[in-house]
């Protein structure tokens, strides 16, 4: 799979410089397939590549002049390994609840959310103490489980180290599993507390994306 996006310089917003010529999300079954896709890329242009499969990551790291950066970590959990935690009430939030975010460190951009994107949170003292987004990342097919992403978890500073984030993720994970779908929790490599939260609920890491800057010559 090769998903290439190129934005001509003339179509970019004034003053915007992404620092590269094009972006690519790449996946392949083996190194020969990756090599064939690279052969189709433009020469003398700087590409930004996002790659999940370890085999293709190894192939890229052997290319001359490659610059690598670590990307997000991805976790999942099964019904058998899930370890739920009880705690405070979790509610679903909509644009009508925007007032609960007033004065909070993290705001929700309701206008940017897709139709299937949902937001859940825990309210303390009349304000959202912690919230997270939940959205499917695979198409709806009646005969197949969907992968449902849990992302954007944020706990207001004054409410941290109280277990609220873990309770929230536990709640939405249970909803996803009860509906027969597969939860996917992702976080950044330097967010150790977030990783521990997921692992404490029974999640295990299944992937890490890597990003590469490379110029084909």
C-alpha positions as CSV (number, residue, x, y, z in Angstrom):
1,X,0.0,0.0,0.0
2,X,1.4,3.4,-1.0
3,X,-0.6,6.5,0.0
4,X,1.3,9.5,-1.3
5,X,0.3,13.1,-0.7
6,X,2.1,16.0,-2.4
7,X,1.1,19.6,-2.0
8,X,2.5,21.9,-4.7
9,X,4.3,24.9,-3.3
10,X,1.9,27.2,-5.1
11,X,-1.1,25.7,-3.2
12,X,0.4,26.0,0.3
13,X,-0.7,28.7,2.7
14,X,1.5,31.8,2.7
15,X,4.5,31.2,4.9
16,X,3.9,27.5,5.4
17,X,6.9,25.3,4.7
18,X,6.5,21.6,5.8
19,X,10.2,21.0,5.3
20,X,9.6,18.2,2.7
21,X,8.1,17.7,-0.7
22,X,5.6,14.9,0.0
23,X,4.2,12.6,2.6
24,X,3.9,8.8,2.3
25,X,2.1,6.2,4.4
26,X,3.6,2.9,3.3
27,X,3.0,-0.8,4.0
28,X,4.2,-3.9,2.1
29,X,4.3,-7.6,2.6
30,X,8.1,-7.9,2.0
31,X,11.2,-5.9,1.1
32,X,10.8,-6.6,-2.6
33,X,7.4,-4.9,-2.6
34,X,8.8,-1.9,-0.7
35,X,11.6,-1.7,-3.3
36,X,9.1,-1.7,-6.1
37,X,7.1,1.1,-4.5
38,X,10.3,3.2,-3.9
39,X,11.2,2.8,-7.5
40,X,8.0,4.7,-8.4
41,X,8.8,7.7,-6.1
42,X,10.1,11.0,-7.6
43,X,13.8,11.6,-7.6
44,X,15.6,14.5,-5.9
45,X,12.7,15.3,-3.6
46,X,12.5,14.9,0.1
47,X,9.8,12.5,1.4
48,X,8.4,11.9,4.8
49,X,7.4,8.3,5.3
50,X,5.2,6.8,8.0
51,X,5.7,3.0,8.4
52,X,4.3,0.4,10.8
53,X,5.5,-3.0,9.6
54,X,8.9,-3.9,11.3
55,X,10.2,-5.6,8.2
56,X,9.7,-2.5,6.1
57,X,11.2,-0.3,8.9
58,X,14.3,-2.5,8.7
59,X,14.5,-2.0,5.0
60,X,14.2,1.8,5.3
61,X,16.9,2.0,8.0
62,X,19.4,0.4,5.6
63,X,18.9,3.1,3.0
64,X,21.7,5.7,2.7
65,X,20.9,9.1,4.1
66,X,17.8,8.1,6.0
67,X,16.7,10.1,9.1
68,X,14.5,8.2,11.6
69,X,12.2,9.4,14.3
70,X,10.1,7.2,16.7
71,X,6.4,7.5,16.4
72,X,3.4,6.5,18.4
73,X,3.0,3.2,20.3
74,X,-0.1,1.1,19.7
75,X,-1.8,-1.1,22.2
76,X,-4.7,-3.5,22.2
77,X,-6.5,-5.8,24.7
78,X,-8.8,-8.8,24.5
79,X,-11.8,-9.6,26.5
80,X,-9.9,-12.4,28.3
81,X,-7.0,-10.1,29.3
82,X,-8.9,-7.0,30.1
83,X,-8.7,-5.9,33.7
84,X,-11.4,-3.3,34.3
85,X,-11.4,-0.8,37.2
86,X,-14.4,0.7,38.9
87,X,-14.6,4.3,39.9
88,X,-16.4,7.6,39.1
89,X,-19.3,8.0,36.7
90,X,-18.3,8.4,33.1
91,X,-20.6,10.3,30.7
92,X,-20.7,10.8,27.0
93,X,-20.1,14.4,26.0
94,X,-21.4,16.3,23.0
95,X,-21.1,19.8,21.6
96,X,-24.0,20.8,23.9
97,X,-21.6,20.2,26.8
98,X,-19.0,22.7,25.5
99,X,-19.6,24.8,28.7
100,X,-18.1,22.0,30.8
101,X,-14.7,22.6,29.1
102,X,-14.7,26.4,29.8
103,X,-11.5,27.3,31.7
104,X,-10.0,23.8,31.1
105,X,-6.5,23.3,29.7
106,X,-7.8,21.0,26.9
107,X,-10.6,22.1,24.7
108,X,-12.5,19.9,22.2
109,X,-12.8,20.9,18.6
110,X,-16.3,19.6,18.0
111,X,-16.5,21.0,14.5
112,X,-13.6,18.8,13.3
113,X,-15.1,15.5,14.6
114,X,-16.5,13.0,12.2
115,X,-20.0,11.5,12.5
116,X,-18.8,8.4,14.3
117,X,-16.4,10.2,16.7
118,X,-17.6,10.2,20.3
119,X,-16.2,11.9,23.4
120,X,-16.4,10.5,27.0
121,X,-15.3,12.2,30.2
122,X,-15.5,12.4,34.0
123,X,-16.8,15.7,35.4
124,X,-15.5,17.1,38.7
125,X,-16.6,20.5,40.3
126,X,-18.7,21.3,37.2
127,X,-15.8,20.9,34.8
128,X,-14.4,18.1,32.7
129,X,-11.6,16.6,34.7
130,X,-10.5,14.1,32.0
131,X,-11.8,13.2,28.6
132,X,-10.9,11.0,25.6
133,X,-12.1,10.5,22.0
134,X,-13.4,7.2,20.6
135,X,-13.7,6.6,16.9
136,X,-13.6,3.6,14.5
137,X,-10.7,3.5,12.1
138,X,-11.9,0.6,10.0
139,X,-15.1,0.7,7.8
140,X,-18.4,-0.7,9.0
141,X,-18.9,-4.2,7.6
142,X,-21.7,-6.3,9.1
143,X,-19.6,-9.5,9.2
144,X,-16.4,-8.1,10.6
145,X,-15.2,-6.6,13.9
146,X,-14.2,-3.0,13.8
147,X,-11.0,-1.5,15.2
148,X,-12.1,1.4,17.6
149,X,-9.4,3.9,18.5
150,X,-9.1,5.5,21.9
151,X,-7.1,8.6,21.6
152,X,-6.6,12.1,22.8
153,X,-6.8,11.2,26.5
154,X,-6.2,14.2,28.6
155,X,-6.5,14.8,32.4
156,X,-6.5,18.3,33.7
157,X,-3.3,19.0,35.8
158,X,-5.1,19.4,39.1
159,X,-6.9,16.0,38.7
160,X,-3.8,13.9,37.8
161,X,-2.6,10.9,39.9
162,X,-6.2,10.2,41.0
163,X,-6.8,7.3,38.7
164,X,-9.4,9.2,36.7
165,X,-7.8,8.6,33.3
166,X,-7.5,4.9,34.0
167,X,-11.1,4.7,35.0
168,X,-12.1,6.5,31.8
169,X,-10.1,4.3,29.5
170,X,-11.4,1.2,31.4
171,X,-15.0,2.4,30.8
172,X,-14.7,3.0,27.0
173,X,-12.6,-0.2,26.6
174,X,-15.5,-2.2,28.2
175,X,-18.0,-0.5,25.8
176,X,-15.9,-1.5,22.8
177,X,-15.4,-5.1,23.9
178,X,-19.0,-5.5,24.8
179,X,-19.9,-4.5,21.2
180,X,-17.6,-7.2,19.9
181,X,-15.0,-4.8,18.5
182,X,-11.2,-4.4,19.0
183,X,-9.9,-1.5,21.0
184,X,-6.8,0.3,19.9
185,X,-5.1,2.7,22.4
186,X,-2.2,4.8,21.2
187,X,0.2,7.1,22.9
188,X,3.5,8.8,22.3
189,X,6.8,7.1,23.2
190,X,7.7,9.6,25.9
191,X,4.3,9.3,27.7
192,X,5.4,6.6,30.2
193,X,2.4,7.2,32.5
194,X,0.0,6.7,29.6
195,X,1.7,3.5,28.6
196,X,1.5,2.2,32.2
197,X,-2.2,3.1,32.3
198,X,-2.9,0.9,29.3
199,X,-0.8,-2.0,30.5
200,X,-2.5,-1.8,33.9
201,X,-5.8,-2.6,32.2
202,X,-4.3,-5.6,30.4
203,X,-3.3,-3.9,27.1
204,X,-0.2,-5.0,25.3
205,X,1.8,-3.3,22.6
206,X,1.3,-4.5,19.1
207,X,3.1,-1.9,17.0
208,X,5.1,1.3,16.8
209,X,5.1,3.5,13.8
210,X,8.4,5.0,12.6
211,X,8.8,8.1,10.5
212,X,11.6,8.6,8.1
213,X,12.9,11.5,6.1
214,X,14.7,10.4,2.9
215,X,15.6,11.9,-0.5
216,X,15.7,9.5,-3.4
217,X,18.7,10.3,-5.7
